[in-house]
């Protein structure tokens, strides 16, 4: 499925996370994989945890408020990051 700005996403229940300093560590129970997220990835993950169901556009707006990044770069990197999370079965498109 293609993720677009209006797409709403949510976390899948098969994982847990922990914050260690400026990094967020994720564990996918089903796959047995763990992932390290940098500060920006951790910020996005925290939004997904807090909001439960949030649009890609809302995430991008919050990133632009928090970080000094060009909107086009933000959108491109956000889409790439979210597609990676979806591929690893850590998020899904909400209905």
C-alpha positions in Angstrom: 0.0 0.0 0.0 1.3 3.5 -0.8 1.5 5.9 2.0 0.3 9.4 1.2 0.0 12.6 3.3 -3.6 11.8 4.2 -2.9 8.2 5.1 -3.6 7.5 8.8 -1.3 5.0 10.5 -1.1 3.2 13.8 1.3 0.9 15.6 0.9 -2.8 15.5 0.7 -4.6 18.9 3.5 -7.0 18.2 6.3 -4.8 19.5 7.6 -2.9 22.5 10.0 0.1 22.8 12.3 1.8 25.3 14.1 5.1 25.3 17.8 5.1 26.0 19.3 8.6 26.0 18.6 10.0 22.5 17.8 6.7 21.0 14.7 4.6 20.9 15.0 0.8 20.8 12.2 -1.2 19.2 11.6 -5.0 19.5 9.4 -6.8 17.1 8.3 -9.9 19.0 7.1 -11.9 16.0 10.2 -11.4 13.9 12.6 -11.4 16.8 14.2 -8.2 15.4 15.2 -5.1 17.2 15.8 -1.6 15.8 17.6 1.5 16.9 16.0 4.8 16.1 17.8 8.1 16.2 16.3 11.3 17.8 14.0 12.0 14.9 12.9 8.4 14.5 12.2 8.3 18.3 10.2 11.6 18.0 8.0 10.0 15.3 7.7 6.8 17.3 6.6 8.8 20.4 3.9 10.5 18.3 2.6 7.2 17.1 2.4 5.9 20.6 0.7 9.1 21.9 -1.8 9.6 19.1 -2.7 6.0 18.4 -4.1 7.0 14.9 -2.4 9.9 13.2 -2.0 11.1 9.6 1.3 11.3 7.8 0.6 15.1 7.3 0.1 15.6 11.0 3.4 13.9 11.7 5.1 16.0 9.1 3.7 19.2 10.6 5.0 18.3 14.1 8.4 17.4 12.7 8.6 20.8 10.9 7.7 22.5 14.2 10.3 20.6 16.2 13.3 20.3 13.8 15.0 22.6 11.4 14.4 20.8 8.1 13.1 21.8 4.7 9.5 20.6 4.0 10.4 18.7 0.9 13.3 16.9 2.7 11.1 16.2 5.7 8.4 14.7 3.5 10.7 12.5 1.5 12.5 11.1 4.6 9.3 10.7 6.6 7.8 8.6 3.7 10.9 6.5 3.5 10.9 5.9 7.3 7.2 5.0 7.5 7.6 2.6 4.5 10.4 0.9 6.4 8.3 0.6 9.5 5.5 -0.8 7.5 7.8 -3.3 5.7 9.1 -4.5 9.1 5.4 -4.9 10.3 5.7 -2.3 13.1 3.0 0.0 11.8 -0.1 -0.4 9.6 -2.6 1.8 7.8 -5.6 2.4 10.0 -9.1 2.2 8.7 
